[in-house]
Amino acid sequence: MWLLDKFLKRIIHHGQLLVTDYDGTDYAYGPGDEGMEHGPMHVRFTHPRAASHIARYPQVGAGEAYMWGWLVVEEPYDIRDMVLFVTMNAKRLGDETLKPQGPLRKGLQKAIAKVDSVNLRGKARKNAEHTYNLTRRLYELFLDEDRQYTMAYYRDVDNSLEKAQLDKKAHLAAKMYMQQARELDRPLRVLDIGCGWGGFALYLNRHYGCEVLGVALAEDQIAFCRERAREAGVEDKVRFELMDYRDIEGQFDRISSVGLLEHVGTPHYPQFYAKTHDLLAPGGVMLSHCCGRAGPPGFTDAWTRKYIFPGGYIPALSELVTESEKNGWQVMDVEAMRFHYSHTLQEWYARTKMHRDELVELYDEEFYRMWLFYFAGAEQSFRHGTMVNWQIIYVKNRAAIPMTGEFIYEESERLRGLDEAPRWHLDPAVEDAAE
């Protein structure tokens, strides 16, 4: 316990954390519980190795200890409260506090992460299946009605997740300058790389009549997308294919990449930018939306690589701009979406907790705890850490978009006026009314 004791004494300077070790010894950290609504936060260890496991690499150790039941957060607090409390305190020292301790361990983790980011075709598909071929019901239990598994755009933090995701799609479509379709005598041809469950592709077709090809590597995602296109009667206009973006042929007027670059891997950025440059028509626009670092390049923590996104990496802006420039791209606009994802993850966490019993039945208690820690840990990165979302407009020709940025906000406002956000069908209020 001495190593974890030293660590907590160094970082906890606001509020109070009480820790009961496996042997029953109590420890207290922080000046007091003033400002804490429910008094001190109390954590209990149920395994003799819990404290040392956490201290060596807090980002990994805490997650695994919680998953395995070695770490218990006493009510009325929960694991999200604990993660946000500790990281709120730790942020004055920076993210390094939570990373592997010691130069050898840090170097080893960085090297392993670099190797893990090599995503050849077979490995890329395997990684996608690990993440996205979980049961459909899992995603239905926490995502919005359109199954958007990326940051929602909270123009008002009191908006529902459904409203925020609808506003996100409007914001993205406007940045793609889709309104140019009104000036042409043919539909725009759009490529949606990493199309998820098809919501954005169907949104673009519904509002602009464009032809869309959506591609992804998870078989069940593509099957679900095709079902949606058939139900909407647009399978001839919105096609979905199980394929690697590196195998696509043809040219497109627009390319969207929403939540994809996190899975590409830094060794493959040159290939990504070269291939998409070939795929985009000379006067076209490419929009990329991805999680990002508001700082220099880093590496993905071992817990996330192992349990959630194998092969994943969140890029720094410098990495994206440098590689895109080498392949002929011109960056026309960059927006750092700072806290939107923290609100999104907070809602996903709440919806997951709401369906605890069903998730435990679908999987088990360890999976349920893993999923909670994933959302809590990710939320703290966007709320107290240095993670953001990058939205970047790329072109080959600077004349591809209007001269000023009003086109984004005017079109986004127009689109927001066309749709009404649905109610989440699993909202307890909706279910009660149905009964």
N, C-alpha and C positions, 0 to 999 in steps of 0.2 A: 504493500500500500504506500510505501514511502515515496515511490516515484510519482504516482498519481497525486499524492498529497502535495508534493512539491509543485507539480503542474497547476493544481487548482488554487493553491495559495498565490501563485503568480498571476493568474488571470482573473479571479473573481474579486471585483472591487465594487460591485453594485448588487444590492439585494443580498439574499442569503441562501446557500445551498447546504443541506445537511446530508451526510453520507454515512450509512451504516454498513460497515464491512462484513464479510462473511462470518468473521469470528465474533460479531456483535459489538465491536468497537465503533463509537460514534465520532464523527469529525464534523466541524462546522467551518464554512468558508464565506467570506463577505462580511461587511460591516453590520448588517441587520436586514430585516424584512420590510423596512419602510418602503412604501410604494408597491409592494407585492400584494395583490388583492386577496390572496388566500393564505398569506403567511409564508414562512420559509418553504422552499422546495425540498422534498425529502426523497433521496434515492437509496435503494437497498441492493447490495450484492448478494447473490445466492450461491456463488461458486468461488472457491478459493483462488482461482486464477483470474477472476474478472478484473480486478484493479490493474494488475500488471498487463493484461491483454489490452486494456484501453490505453494505458499510459504510453506504450511503445509507438502507437500510431492511432491517435484518437479518432480520426475519420473512419478507419476500418474497425478498430477495436470496439468502439461504442456501438456501431451498427451490429456487429456480430454478437456482442454481449446481449444486446436487446433482443435480437432474433432468437437466440438460444435460451432466453429466459434467465441469463446470468445477471442482468440488470433490470431492476423493477423500479418504476417511477410511481410513488405513492399518490393516491388521489388526495386532493382534487386535481392535481396536475397530471399531464401525460407526456409521452415521449416528445411530441412537438414542443410543448412548453419547455422541456429540459434542453432540447437542441437550441431553440431560440434564445433561451436564457444564457447558456454557456457561450454561444457565438456572439451574442450582444456584448458580453463582457470581453471576449477574446479579440474582437475586431480592433481594439486600440493597439494590439500587438501585431495584427495582420494575420493573413491566412496561414503563414508558416507555423503558427502555434499548433495548428491542428494536423499538420502533415507529419510524415515519419520523422522521428527524432534521431539525430545523429547523422553525420555525413555519409557513412557507408550505407545506412538504410535508405537515406534520401536518394543517393546515387543509384542504388539497386532498383528502387521503385521507378525512377525516371527511365532507366534503361529498359525495364520490363514493359513499361507503358509505351515506349517508342516501338519496340518489337510488336506489341499487341496492336498498334495502329496500322500495321500492314494488312490491308484488306483486299487480297486477291479475290477473283470472282467466287470461287467456292466458299471461301471463308466469309465473304461479305453476305452471301445468301444464308449461311449458317447463323451468322450474327443477327441478321434480320429476323430469322425464324425464332431465335431465342427470345427476342424482344417482343415480336408482334404476333406470333402464332399461338399465344396463350388463348384461353377460351374467350369467345366473343362476349360472354356474359360478364367477364371481369371488366372489360372496357365499358360496357353498357352501365355498369354500376357506379362509375365515377366521372366519365366524360359527359360533355354536353350532348344534346340531341343529335348533333351533326357529327359527333365523334371526332372533334378536332383535338389531336394529341400534341398541340404546340401552344405557345403562349397566347392567351386571350388579351384583347386590347381594351383596357378599362378606362374609358373616357370619363367614367364616374365610378369610384371604388364601390359604390352601393349597387351598381348594376349586377344583374344575374350573370352567371357564367354563360348562359345561352346568348344573352344580349352582347356580352363582351366578345364572344367568339364570332358573332355575326358582324360586329363592328370591325373585328380583325380582318375578316374576309373583304369587307368594303375597302379598308385601308390598303390592303395588298393589291386588290384589283385596280384601284385608282393609281397606284404607283406603277403598275404595268402599262399605263396609258391605253387601257382597253377601249376607251371611248373613240379611239381612232377607227374602230370598226365601222362607225357611222359614216366615215369618209370614203370607205372602200366599196367596191361592187362585189365583194366576195367575203365569206367568213374568215376571220382570223384563225390561223392554225397555231394551237397552243400545245406545248409539251409541259406536263407537270411531273417533274422527277421526284420520286418519293411521295406518291400520291396519297398515302395513308388509306383512309376508308372512303376516299372519293369525294368528300364534301366540297372541297374548293374547286375541283374540276367541274362538278355539277353546278356549282354557284356561277362560275364563269359562263358556262353554256346557257344557263337560265337567263342571265342578264344581258348577254352579248350575242347569243346565237353562234358562238364560235365552235370550231371543231377541236376537240381535246384528246390527246393521247396521254393517259396517266400510266406510269410504270412504278413498280415496287418489287421487292424481293420476297415478301411474305405471302405464301400461297393463299392463306385464308383471307388476308386483306383484299387481294385481287378478286377472289370469289365473291366477297361481300360487295365490293365496288360494282362488279358486273350485275349483281342482283339489284342494286340501287338504280343503275342505269336502265335496266329492263323495266323496273317498276315505274320509272319516270318517262318511259317511252322514248328515250334518247340514245339507245345503244348504238344507233348508226352514226351519231354525232360525238358521243363521248365513249371512247374505247379505253379499256384497261388491259395491260399486258404484264405478265409475270416475266420481267426481264431486267437485266443490268443496264443502266443508262449507257454504259460503254458499248453496248451492242445496237443502239438505236441508229437508224439511217434516215436520211431526208433532211428537210429544212423547215423551220418553224418561225412564225412571226413573233411569238412570245415564248419565253421559258420561265417557269416558276420552279423554285426549289425551296420548299418550306419544311424546315426541320430535317434536311438531308445532310448538310455539310458536317454535322456532328458525327455522322457515321462513315464519312468518306475516308478519313485518316490522312494525316499530313503528308505522308509519302506520295499520296495519290492526288494532291491538289493540282500539280501541273497537268496531270491527265484529265482531271475534271474540267479545268478551265480551257484546255485545248479542245476537248471533245465538244463542250457546249458552244465554244466559239465557232466550230465547224457547223453545228446544228442550227445556229441562229441566222436568219436571213439578214442581209446587209443593213436594212433599216429597222431591225427588230430591237426588242428590249428584253433583258433578263432581270428577274428580281430574285434575290436570295434573302431568305429569312432564316436565321439560325441563332442558337445560343452563342454567347461570346464572352471573352474576357476583357474587362475594361482595364487592361494592363498588358504586360509582356506575355509571351508564350509560356506555357507551363506544361503540366501533365495531368492526366485523369487519375483520381484516387483509385486505389486497388479495390475498394468495396464496390464502387459503381461499375468498374470494368468486370468484376467477377459476377455480380448478381443482377445487374440491370442492363447495361449497354456494353457488352464485350466489343472491343475494337473501337469504342467511341472516344472522341476528343472534342473539347470545346475550344474553338480557335480564338486567337487574338486578332484584332483588326489588321495589324501589320502583316500577319501571315496571309490573310485573304487578299489584301490590296497588292502586296508584293507579287504573289503568284499570278493574280489576274492580269497585272500589267505586263508580265513576261509573255503572256499569251494573247496580247493585242486588245484586251478589254480596256474601256475607259469607264471609270467610276463617276457617276453623275450625282449620286445622292447617298448619304449615309445617315441613318437615324439610329441612335442608341435608345432602345426601349428599356428603361431602367428597372422600374419596380413592378411592371405589369405581370411578370411571371410569378412573383411572390404571391400576388393575390390569386392567380390561377391555381397555383399549387396548394394554397390554403384551402380553396374550395374542393379540389380533388381529395385532399386529406379528409376534410369533413364528410364528403360523400362516401369515402372508403370506410370511415368509422361507422357511418350510418348502417352499413351492410356487413358488419363484422361476422355475424353468424353465418350468412350465406357464403362469404369468402372462406371462412374456416372449413365449411362443408365442401366447397369446391376444391380447395387445396388442403391446407392445414394451418395450425396456429403459427408455425414458423414463417410460412409464406406471408400470412397476414401481417405479422410484425415487420417482415422485410419490406413490404409495400408501404407501410406507415412510415418507416424510417427513411425510405427513399424519398417520399414526398416532403417529410420534415427537413431532411438534410438538404434537398434541392431548394426548398423555400429559403432556408437560412442563407444559402449562397447568393440568392438574388435580393434578399432583404438586408443582410448584414455583411455579405461578402462583396466580391468585385465582379459578379456575373451580371451580364445584361443580355439583351437580344439585339443582334445587328440586322437591320433591314437595309439592303444595298441595291441600288439600281445600276445595272451595267448596260453599256451599249457599245456597238462597234463604231457608230457614227453619231456625233454629238447633235445632229439635226433630228435624231429619232424621237425626241421628246420636246415639248414646248419650252420656250425660253425662260419662263419663270415657273416657280413651284406651285402657283395657285391651282394648276390642273389637278393636283393630288387632292387638295382639301375640298375643292368644288365638287369633284366627282365622288369623293367619299361621302360627302353630305347628301348628294343626290341618291346614292345607293342606299344610305341608311333610311331614307324616306320611303323606300320601296318595300321593305320587309318588316314584319313584326316578329320579334323574337318569340319562339315557342316556349311553353312551359316544360320543364323537365318532367317526363312522365313518371319518374320515380320519386318526385317531390312528395313528401308525406301529405302535404295539403291537397295535392292533386289526387292522390290515392284515397284520402278520406272522403273527398267530394264524390269520387266515383262510386264509393260504397254507399 
